[in-house]
Amino acid sequence: MLASWKTPRGWRYWSAVNNSDVGKWYTGVAILYLLFGGVLAILMRLQLAFPNNDFLSADKYNQIFTLHGSVMMFLFAIPIFEAFSILFLPQMLGARELPFPRLSAFGFWAFLLGGCFFCGSIFFDAAPQGGWFMYPPLASTYQPGIGAEMWLLGFSFIELAAIAAAVELIIAVLKSRPPGMRINLIPLYAWYVLVAGAMVLFAFPPLIAGSMLLELERAFGWPFFDPAGGGDPLLWQHLFWLFGHPEVYIIFLPSVALVAMIVPTFARTPIVGYSWIVLSAIGTGFLSFGLWVHHMFTTGLPGISLALFSAASQAVAIPTGVQIFCFIATLLVGRVQKSVPMLFVTGGLATFVIGGLTGVMVAVATFDFQAHDTHFVVAHLHSVLIGGALFPFAAGCYYFFPLINGKKLSDRLGTLAFWLMFIGFNVTFLPMHFTGLRGMPRRVYTYSEGLGLDTLNLISTIGAVVLASGFAVLAWDIVRPKKRQPMSPRNPWNAGTLEWVQEMPGQPWGIRSVPEIDSRYPLWDQPDFLRDIDEGRFYLSDAEEGKREMLVSSVIDGQPEYILRVPGPSFLPMLSAIFTGGIFICSTFKLWWWMAASGVVALGFILAWLWTGTAVIPEKERKFIGHGLTMPLYCAGRDSVGWWAMLITMLADITAFAALVFGYFFYWTLRPEFPPASITGPGVLWPGIGLALMAGAWGLTLQARRWNKAERSSAFYGGLAAATLLAVAACWALTQGPIVHRMDPAGHVFSATVWILIIWTALHAIVGVIMQLYCVARRAAGRMTGRYDIDIQNVSLYWHFVAIMTAVTFVVIAILPLLR
Amino acid sequence: MSMRERHVVSEEHQSLWLLTTSPAIWAGHFAVSYMCAALWCGTDPERATSAIGPPTWGILISGFVALAGIVFTGVAGWRRHSHGNDRPPHDRDTPEDRNRFLGVATALLSGLSALATAFVMLSAALVPLCR
């Protein structure tokens, strides 16, 4: 088994896709971005240390605060959750691997490339300046240069990677559990990952859609946010915060998840109120989507809108508080052992509660009118994020480090780091509440003396330096040479959860044999558990065929369903990420031909990756996995993880489409002149023909799936060939509507919206055509048959979504204008 | 355990969607309330000072309907939780305990959703509509 899971050596090491390697890289790079963001913060604090300071110019300061916020949010806070989860989730679930290891690797390379590209902009004086939420017109009309492109395109690329990771993690929680791990027994970390992953699916797409619209406005003058062309800048704020507020909880929930793993270990008792914590995670996940307008309280919305969002903002404090009470109860019930992770946990919870309380204050609209855009908000958000995410992250570093290289971090350095960070944090941010209440606006590069801000700002700067020194100690503890340090004992904290079965140092296979679980804390409750795992007495203890194999199980009860063979090391994910990144980078510089070339190469690599690494037909039907159990080696349709991945990905995709449609309704309802009388298109005829042709392509694809099942090759090839032709014709027909009626997308937002909906639908249909041709090739090459039909099953599922999008586009662009 | 009981707690009759039913009802009511009120206030400048209007009544009446749905779901969850003679934490490796856990989590989420829905209704009852 060791041979099949071996990590490649030398330069080929970078082709590794194993979750333990990719997770390590991911975490390391996220920490580097954290340090980079921290340096930017220190530069800002140095500038603000004294009134009328000229350490930084206004222009540079603008770039730095924009970069600081963006880097911390997009390149640290969200990715670190995914990085930690890639690294540890499989072990918590007793799984060998994540179900799509190459997808994790793709996500990592995309993250590395996109992040470096974005961070590098500051060294060329080309960083964006609009603040991390990029409001137009500040980020459109008033910001020439490529800074905003860096943000819009760079982050769209990274967000795609984040969605890919979320898909992977959701499926891991639902389908990769060991036998017996029913839904009432899964580690709380997994619950949080499930909720945060689902939130990523519905929160990121609106921002991707919004970024696309803003980029089209910047590059081609399509006036989505420009009132002169019928657009509205408030739409951006809606789309951004529809992402932005859930994002806070996407950051916070996985961090609390770390707390939920650490607290029981050091309290020496199972968590108190498991069901209540699940309530908190799911409840927060839902409520967080009802908060976005509280960032827009000062935009002149009706009283009821303010009240509704204020009420939801107060309501979310309930589940947030419930989980904190559960942790406190667990600590009270148990006998708490002092340790560095617990220091960070308690410090973090205290800090978070302070941030939470100021959050309840700014959730009151009338208070927010006063505090909006002042340093009070800066103090609030940093209390929440540093207390709610950064301290738990540091706790996680100290807690989980032995799982990374078998050595513990230093208790002495850890304690020092904690006190420096805790004191530094409070000295920095407590005074900011007062500077804010005294009226100091955020994002202004200096202030006049004698306004009562001088001393408070100086104290904040001193605190920031102390805080940064705490991070430096933490970073040093992580990277310091540990060769002479002895190995940590196995399960050094005497924890009860599954990840601590790992040997020191860990083996690349994750777990020696996949155990049968009958407790939330198997290491505490199941006798001889470690011995049985080590001696291979559980399931799948060998890899006789030299393949990397993992168990796929049912959602509710964790019953084994089949064995998934996951692909091994490959450079294809890296190359795919580089050239996919090329699409975004070239379009930043408006190098359209290079962009297209990069896209074609990326497509080639992705197809090669799919062709060689997915839906491989096994050499036999079933395999014995121990304990009298024999499992299939291949499942298609709803039984396969690939089908679920397609479904979940497409849910995210259709959410982005829904955000575009939301934009249409936003204009349609609030603008009496939408659609304007002067624009007659696109009519009903051409969109109708497009819909009919697309429906034909969809129907034939579904029929082709049946013909494939029945092994009717000629019908299958003929059907899919006809489907591709119909799909291409449908795209042509859809575009004819606006072309025939001479709808200029740069002229009015109605035309622009019609065009964007058509382009979106047509692009999806083109991707669908590539998939159809791929299926034809797979069958022709003998890699897909009636029995082994994962490819066409997944493609059929994809085509359902294309059909839905086309139908909605037809109704929106052709039928709705008739009603006005 | 009788055949019928075994049938009730079998995996085929369980779903995670039950957990999300009550929060989804809150979300639906919240979104529709927000959109209708924003549209009503936004489409006619003369309504900009209205303190009360059709959306106020709509939010309140639909709120009661939403609450009824949430209570129904919560009671269904509570019944599952009370199945047999067990008390939390429902942490045994049995279909019954899994069933009870899903029940209690459903009931708790229904409680939170009911509260959040009541908050929405209070907003409509207490705050001037468009001002």
Chai-1 contact restraints between the chains, C-beta under 6 A:
chainA,res_idxA,chainB,res_idxB,connection_type,confidence,min_distance_angstrom,max_distance_angstrom,comment,restraint_id
A,G180,B,D93,contact,1.0,0.0,6.0,A-B,restraint_1
A,R182,B,R98,contact,1.0,0.0,6.0,A-B,restraint_2
A,I183,B,R98,contact,1.0,0.0,6.0,A-B,restraint_3
A,N184,B,H90,contact,1.0,0.0,6.0,A-B,restraint_4
A,N184,B,D97,contact,1.0,0.0,6.0,A-B,restraint_5
A,N184,B,R98,contact,1.0,0.0,6.0,A-B,restraint_6
A,N184,B,F101,contact,1.0,0.0,6.0,A-B,restraint_7
A,Y274,B,P89,contact,1.0,0.0,6.0,A-B,restraint_8
A,S275,B,V104,contact,1.0,0.0,6.0,A-B,restraint_9
A,S275,B,A105,contact,1.0,0.0,6.0,A-B,restraint_10
A,V278,B,A105,contact,1.0,0.0,6.0,A-B,restraint_11
A,L279,B,A105,contact,1.0,0.0,6.0,A-B,restraint_12
A,L279,B,L108,contact,1.0,0.0,6.0,A-B,restraint_13
A,L279,B,L109,contact,1.0,0.0,6.0,A-B,restraint_14
A,I282,B,L19,contact,1.0,0.0,6.0,A-B,restraint_15
A,I282,B,L109,contact,1.0,0.0,6.0,A-B,restraint_16
A,G283,B,L109,contact,1.0,0.0,6.0,A-B,restraint_17
A,G283,B,L112,contact,1.0,0.0,6.0,A-B,restraint_18
A,F286,B,P23,contact,1.0,0.0,6.0,A-B,restraint_19
A,F286,B,A27,contact,1.0,0.0,6.0,A-B,restraint_20
A,G290,B,F30,contact,1.0,0.0,6.0,A-B,restraint_21
A,P302,B,C41,contact,1.0,0.0,6.0,A-B,restraint_22
A,P302,B,C130,contact,1.0,0.0,6.0,A-B,restraint_23
A,G303,B,V127,contact,1.0,0.0,6.0,A-B,restraint_24
A,G303,B,P128,contact,1.0,0.0,6.0,A-B,restraint_25
A,G303,B,R131,contact,1.0,0.0,6.0,A-B,restraint_26
A,I304,B,A37,contact,1.0,0.0,6.0,A-B,restraint_27
A,I304,B,L129,contact,1.0,0.0,6.0,A-B,restraint_28
A,S305,B,A38,contact,1.0,0.0,6.0,A-B,restraint_29
A,A307,B,S123,contact,1.0,0.0,6.0,A-B,restraint_30
A,A307,B,V127,contact,1.0,0.0,6.0,A-B,restraint_31
A,L308,B,Y34,contact,1.0,0.0,6.0,A-B,restraint_32
A,L308,B,S123,contact,1.0,0.0,6.0,A-B,restraint_33
A,A311,B,F119,contact,1.0,0.0,6.0,A-B,restraint_34
A,A311,B,S123,contact,1.0,0.0,6.0,A-B,restraint_35
A,A315,B,A116,contact,1.0,0.0,6.0,A-B,restraint_36
A,A315,B,F119,contact,1.0,0.0,6.0,A-B,restraint_37
A,D518,B,D93,contact,1.0,0.0,6.0,A-B,restraint_38
A,R520,B,D91,contact,1.0,0.0,6.0,A-B,restraint_39
A,I556,B,E11,contact,1.0,0.0,6.0,A-B,restraint_40
A,I556,B,Q14,contact,1.0,0.0,6.0,A-B,restraint_41
A,D557,B,E11,contact,1.0,0.0,6.0,A-B,restraint_42
A,T669,B,L39,contact,1.0,0.0,6.0,A-B,restraint_43
A,L670,B,G42,contact,1.0,0.0,6.0,A-B,restraint_44
